[in-house]
Amino acid sequence: MTTGLQGADPEDMRHFAHDLDQAHDRLLALRSELGARITNNLRWEGPDAFVFRHAWQSSYAPVIAKAAAMLGETARTIKAQAAEQEQASR
């Protein structure tokens, strides 16, 4: 069934961008919560603990931050494309 729509539905795009923004915020919050737990509240000593903490700080936390940044950038792009779609549809 054809709806007659060409391109994308701007409202659907905005809702999706909102979902991406929320995922961005959740990832950053999770990174912060885990980081605090790992660096301040985790009772774990020894070489394995040192290796894990180093891996968290040098690899895991930055990867989570990068993923969050990508979600945020994608949300901004989709919002801009929704506005462009509205302009094109007028």
SVG drawing of the C-alpha trace seen along z (x, -y; Angstrom):
<svg xmlns="http://www.w3.org/2000/svg" viewBox="-2 -25 52 36">
<polyline fill="none" stroke="black" stroke-width="0.4" points="0.0,0.0 1.4,-3.4 1.0,-6.4 2.1,-9.0 5.1,-9.9 8.3,-10.7 11.4,-10.8 11.0,-10.5 8.4,-11.4 9.9,-14.3 8.0,-13.5 9.2,-9.9 12.7,-11.2 12.5,-13.6 11.2,-10.7 14.1,-8.5 16.6,-11.4 15.1,-11.7 15.6,-8.0 19.2,-8.4 19.7,-11.4 18.3,-9.3 20.7,-6.4 23.5,-8.9 22.6,-10.1 22.2,-6.6 25.6,-5.5 27.3,-8.5 25.6,-7.9 26.5,-4.3 30.1,-5.1 30.1,-7.5 28.5,-5.1 30.8,-2.2 33.8,-4.4 33.0,-5.6 32.4,-2.1 35.6,-0.8 37.9,-3.6 36.4,-4.3 34.3,-1.5 35.5,1.7 37.3,3.8 39.7,5.6 43.5,5.7 46.3,7.4 47.7,7.5 44.4,8.5 42.6,5.5 45.4,3.2 45.2,4.5 41.4,4.2 41.4,0.7 44.0,-0.3 41.9,1.3 38.8,-0.6 40.6,-3.9 42.5,-3.5 40.1,-1.4 36.7,-0.6 35.5,-4.0 36.8,-5.9 35.0,-3.4 31.7,-4.0 32.3,-7.8 32.9,-7.4 29.8,-5.4 27.8,-8.0 29.3,-10.8 28.4,-8.9 24.8,-8.5 24.6,-12.2 26.0,-13.3 23.6,-11.0 20.7,-12.5 21.8,-16.0 22.1,-14.9 18.7,-13.3 17.1,-16.4 18.7,-18.5 17.5,-16.1 14.0,-16.2 14.0,-20.0 15.3,-19.6 12.6,-17.1 9.9,-19.6 11.4,-22.3 11.4,-20.0 7.9,-19.0 6.4,-22.5"/>
</svg>
